Amino acid sequence: MNEKQFGSYEKSGASTLKMGVKIFGYAVLSGVVALMMFFSLNMISNGLFSTPIGYNRCEKGPNGEKIILETVYYDEDHPVGSEKETGDSETRFNETIVGAKNELSQVMIVVFDVIEQILMLAVLYVMCGYYVYREGDRDRNLEKHHDRAPTPWRGLWIGLIAFLPTLIPMILLILGKCGVNAASAQSIYNLLTPCFSPLNNAIAPIAQYTTATMLEAWQLILLLLLPMTTIPVCAVSYTLGHKRVFKKLLKKKRA
């Protein structure tokens, strides 16, 4: 290997590290977008497909928390619009009326979870894949003009570097399975991997698996494998960009 080739590989390594960090940043950004999307879709689904069936009479607890005193369902004695605060100004205990709504059917919950997950993965994979694709296309130009040595595995390395910070929640989940901070390990893992929240909840519902020690081996493995899917996405995107697949398809379509 001559000095020029060595310098080319050295520059490529630094560029790969920088690109991996950048892709991790895009993954974090897509996670924020995924959380916003999750809450927005939940509000839309609840607003469109749930109807009021009554109201909760509440008061504030000593620490400011909401305490439900009773739930009143609409009937002949309590028609729609019958909500009102009880007691006069001297005896009222900071009561507020909160509308209670019937829950979505199980089918609708599954449908919205599927839609949410597809959109979240689309944001993550498209955002990360697009920039890695561009990097592959750029490297093709540099190699063509002999400014960079061929690096066919660069996309894989970019994906691995971008994935490294995700090891933190994965380690926390494994420790939780071993009994270390088991009560909150799964919640922390879901919070730090927001793009996979619907799938995480489908594999191991937090309401059912209250501690990480309750997870079966297959559930733990699936939960750990989900964030790793960004690695092949980066590898494939780089290869597609390096071969200029989409540009060739557009040329054929125009021809």
LUMBAMI-383830 format. One line per 5 residues: their letters; for each residue y, z, x of C-alpha. Coordinates in Angstrom, 3 decimals, always signed. Example, Ala and Ser with C-alpha at 12.3 -4.5 7.8 and 13.67 -1.06 7.14 Angstrom:
2
as> -4.500 +7.800 +12.300 ~ -1.060 +7.140 +13.670
***
This chain:
255
mnekq> +0.000 +0.000 +0.000 ~ +3.317 -1.093 +1.556 ~ +6.593 +0.807 +1.373 ~ +7.944 -1.327 -1.456 ~ +4.884 -0.737 -3.632
fgsye> +4.991 +2.998 -2.916 ~ +8.649 +3.149 -3.956 ~ +7.808 +1.220 -7.094 ~ +5.059 +3.686 -8.084 ~ +7.346 +6.634 -7.284
ksgas> +10.061 +5.267 -9.561 ~ +7.458 +4.551 -12.222 ~ +6.210 +8.158 -12.071 ~ +9.705 +9.598 -12.486 ~ +10.437 +7.157 -15.298
tlkmg> +7.155 +8.083 -17.013 ~ +7.996 +11.792 -16.879 ~ +11.468 +11.140 -18.260 ~ +10.070 +8.958 -21.039 ~ +7.429 +11.560 -21.922
vkifg> +10.119 +14.229 -22.299 ~ +12.184 +11.851 -24.408 ~ +9.225 +11.108 -26.698 ~ +8.652 +14.847 -27.122 ~ +12.298 +15.104 -28.192
yavls> +11.729 +12.375 -30.763 ~ +8.628 +14.222 -31.960 ~ +10.722 +17.373 -32.467 ~ +13.334 +15.344 -34.333 ~ +10.656 +13.800 -36.539
gvval> +9.380 +17.341 -37.224 ~ +12.833 +18.362 -38.474 ~ +12.953 +15.245 -40.663 ~ +9.442 +16.050 -41.915 ~ +10.508 +19.569 -42.947
mmffs> +13.534 +18.198 -44.805 ~ +11.286 +15.640 -46.467 ~ +8.746 +18.325 -47.404 ~ +11.306 +20.545 -49.149 ~ +13.021 +17.579 -50.809
lnmis> +9.795 +16.182 -52.254 ~ +8.767 +19.626 -53.462 ~ +12.080 +20.028 -55.259 ~ +11.744 +16.570 -56.805 ~ +8.154 +17.155 -57.926
nglfs> +8.991 +20.535 -59.431 ~ +12.068 +19.139 -61.143 ~ +10.352 +16.086 -62.623 ~ +6.872 +17.306 -63.442 ~ +7.258 +20.975 -64.361
tpigy> +8.748 +22.361 -67.551 ~ +10.209 +25.799 -68.361 ~ +7.726 +28.099 -70.060 ~ +9.730 +31.316 -69.942 ~ +11.814 +33.435 -67.640
nrcek> +11.538 +36.322 -65.231 ~ +13.714 +39.385 -65.562 ~ +14.474 +40.600 -62.055 ~ +16.458 +43.169 -60.141 ~ +17.405 +43.631 -56.514
gpnge> +15.331 +46.076 -54.489 ~ +16.686 +48.574 -51.968 ~ +16.585 +45.931 -49.205 ~ +18.071 +43.183 -51.332 ~ +14.706 +41.618 -52.196
kiile> +14.014 +40.230 -55.658 ~ +11.700 +42.381 -57.789 ~ +10.264 +40.862 -60.983 ~ +10.366 +43.481 -63.719 ~ +8.660 +41.355 -66.360
tvyyd> +7.841 +37.771 -67.251 ~ +8.739 +36.664 -70.765 ~ +7.133 +33.525 -72.203 ~ +8.813 +31.453 -74.856 ~ +7.375 +31.967 -78.357
edhpv> +8.612 +32.602 -81.898 ~ +10.107 +35.930 -80.894 ~ +11.553 +34.556 -77.640 ~ +12.721 +30.958 -78.233 ~ +14.174 +28.705 -75.530
gseke> +17.622 +29.966 -74.585 ~ +16.871 +33.567 -75.498 ~ +17.375 +34.731 -71.922 ~ +19.959 +37.441 -71.614 ~ +20.576 +40.409 -69.420
tgdse> +19.716 +43.787 -70.902 ~ +21.807 +46.911 -70.782 ~ +25.554 +47.382 -70.673 ~ +27.775 +47.300 -67.619 ~ +26.963 +50.935 -66.795
trfne> +23.184 +50.811 -67.160 ~ +22.468 +47.305 -65.835 ~ +20.420 +47.299 -62.603 ~ +21.730 +44.058 -61.043 ~ +19.320 +42.095 -63.233
tivga> +19.246 +38.318 -63.049 ~ +17.417 +35.761 -65.139 ~ +15.247 +33.308 -63.227 ~ +13.509 +30.458 -65.034 ~ +9.724 +30.470 -64.719
knels> +8.028 +27.057 -64.731 ~ +4.480 +25.984 -65.282 ~ +2.672 +24.898 -62.150 ~ +1.810 +21.290 -61.388 ~ -1.708 +20.150 -62.149
qvmiv> -4.132 +20.039 -59.242 ~ -4.173 +16.238 -59.370 ~ -0.380 +16.032 -59.067 ~ -0.403 +18.534 -56.200 ~ -2.928 +16.380 -54.302
vfdvi> -0.954 +13.195 -55.029 ~ +2.293 +14.682 -53.724 ~ +0.529 +16.158 -50.666 ~ -0.867 +12.713 -49.818 ~ +2.558 +11.080 -50.256
eqilm> +4.216 +13.779 -48.145 ~ +1.654 +13.457 -45.369 ~ +1.862 +9.665 -45.247 ~ +5.659 +9.776 -45.017 ~ +5.618 +12.527 -42.376
lavly> +3.127 +10.670 -40.182 ~ +5.073 +7.440 -40.652 ~ +8.230 +9.139 -39.373 ~ +6.398 +10.664 -36.385 ~ +4.338 +7.643 -35.343
vmcgy> +7.014 +5.009 -35.982 ~ +9.734 +6.975 -34.201 ~ +7.584 +7.703 -31.135 ~ +5.705 +4.400 -31.158 ~ +8.871 +2.302 -31.393
yvyre> +10.414 +3.684 -28.207 ~ +7.151 +3.505 -26.264 ~ +6.724 -0.088 -27.467 ~ +10.175 -0.926 -26.121 ~ +9.261 +0.705 -22.807
gdrdr> +6.156 -1.486 -22.537 ~ +8.226 -4.592 -23.234 ~ +10.776 -3.505 -20.625 ~ +8.064 -2.927 -18.019 ~ +6.758 -6.436 -18.671
nlekh> +10.142 -7.826 -17.621 ~ +10.307 -5.619 -14.526 ~ +6.807 -6.648 -13.450 ~ +7.662 -10.283 -14.025 ~ +10.527 -10.018 -11.549
hdrap> +8.454 -7.880 -9.129 ~ +10.696 -4.833 -9.627 ~ +7.782 -2.633 -10.675 ~ +4.072 -2.568 -9.927 ~ +1.757 -2.996 -12.960
tpwrg> +0.997 +0.354 -14.635 ~ -1.476 -0.357 -17.478 ~ -2.070 +3.345 -18.186 ~ +1.588 +4.308 -18.369 ~ +1.576 +4.579 -22.169
lwigl> -1.285 +7.064 -22.007 ~ +0.563 +9.187 -19.442 ~ +3.705 +9.143 -21.581 ~ +1.665 +10.380 -24.543 ~ +0.049 +13.139 -22.482
iaflp> +3.405 +14.361 -21.132 ~ +4.916 +14.339 -24.628 ~ +1.894 +16.268 -25.896 ~ +1.987 +19.041 -23.263 ~ +4.490 +21.355 -25.090
tlipm> +2.224 +21.208 -28.156 ~ -0.330 +23.175 -26.158 ~ +1.739 +26.317 -26.859 ~ +1.014 +26.500 -30.632 ~ -2.565 +25.368 -29.948
illil> -3.112 +28.231 -27.500 ~ -1.542 +30.655 -29.989 ~ -3.961 +29.457 -32.675 ~ -6.961 +29.831 -30.354 ~ -5.819 +33.340 -29.422
gkcgv> -5.407 +34.079 -33.122 ~ -8.989 +32.993 -33.702 ~ -9.962 +35.471 -30.986 ~ -8.059 +38.232 -32.798 ~ -4.716 +38.172 -30.976
naasa> -1.880 +38.159 -33.525 ~ -4.386 +36.744 -36.014 ~ -2.271 +37.509 -39.100 ~ +0.546 +35.116 -38.212 ~ -1.096 +32.682 -35.763
qsiyn> -1.838 +30.008 -38.361 ~ +1.623 +30.269 -39.951 ~ +3.250 +29.861 -36.525 ~ +0.992 +26.889 -35.776 ~ +1.941 +25.173 -39.056
lltpc> +5.624 +25.855 -38.418 ~ +5.466 +24.339 -34.911 ~ +3.490 +21.282 -36.106 ~ +5.449 +20.414 -39.276 ~ +4.441 +16.741 -39.359
fspln> +0.868 +17.791 -40.119 ~ +1.636 +20.574 -42.623 ~ -0.089 +19.011 -45.682 ~ -3.220 +18.228 -43.644 ~ -3.167 +21.668 -42.042
naiap> -3.015 +23.253 -45.477 ~ -5.787 +20.991 -46.783 ~ -8.088 +21.880 -43.881 ~ -7.388 +25.612 -43.983 ~ -5.159 +26.837 -46.861
iaqyt> -3.149 +29.838 -45.691 ~ -3.544 +31.461 -49.113 ~ -7.312 +31.439 -48.600 ~ -7.501 +31.955 -44.836 ~ -5.029 +34.805 -44.433
tatml> -5.898 +35.392 -40.753 ~ -6.880 +32.981 -37.996 ~ -10.120 +34.891 -37.399 ~ -11.372 +33.600 -40.769 ~ -11.239 +29.971 -39.609
eawql> -14.557 +28.188 -39.145 ~ -15.203 +26.342 -35.892 ~ -14.857 +22.898 -37.522 ~ -11.538 +23.893 -39.097 ~ -10.173 +25.095 -35.770
illll> -11.274 +21.884 -34.043 ~ -9.663 +19.653 -36.696 ~ -6.417 +21.627 -36.590 ~ -6.303 +21.275 -32.802 ~ -7.116 +17.552 -32.887
lpmtt> -4.312 +16.560 -35.276 ~ -1.374 +16.863 -32.805 ~ -3.425 +14.997 -30.184 ~ -3.230 +11.817 -32.289 ~ +0.202 +11.131 -30.787
ipvca> -1.489 +10.382 -27.433 ~ -3.400 +7.245 -28.562 ~ -0.367 +6.181 -30.626 ~ +1.752 +6.136 -27.456 ~ -0.992 +4.394 -25.463
vsytl> -1.505 +1.661 -28.060 ~ +2.245 +1.202 -28.632 ~ +2.845 +0.710 -24.900 ~ +0.038 -1.846 -24.670 ~ +1.383 -3.728 -27.701
ghkrv> +4.864 -3.737 -26.189 ~ +3.581 -4.823 -22.789 ~ +1.727 -7.735 -24.389 ~ +4.665 -8.440 -26.713 ~ +2.349 -8.666 -29.678
fkkll> +5.030 -8.456 -32.367 ~ +7.242 -11.009 -30.641 ~ +4.306 -13.421 -30.513 ~ +3.559 -12.810 -34.193 ~ +7.190 -13.498 -35.111
kkkra> +7.158 -16.732 -33.107 ~ +3.986 -17.875 -34.864 ~ +5.475 -16.996 -38.255 ~ +8.661 -18.947 -37.536 ~ +6.663 -21.893 -36.219
***
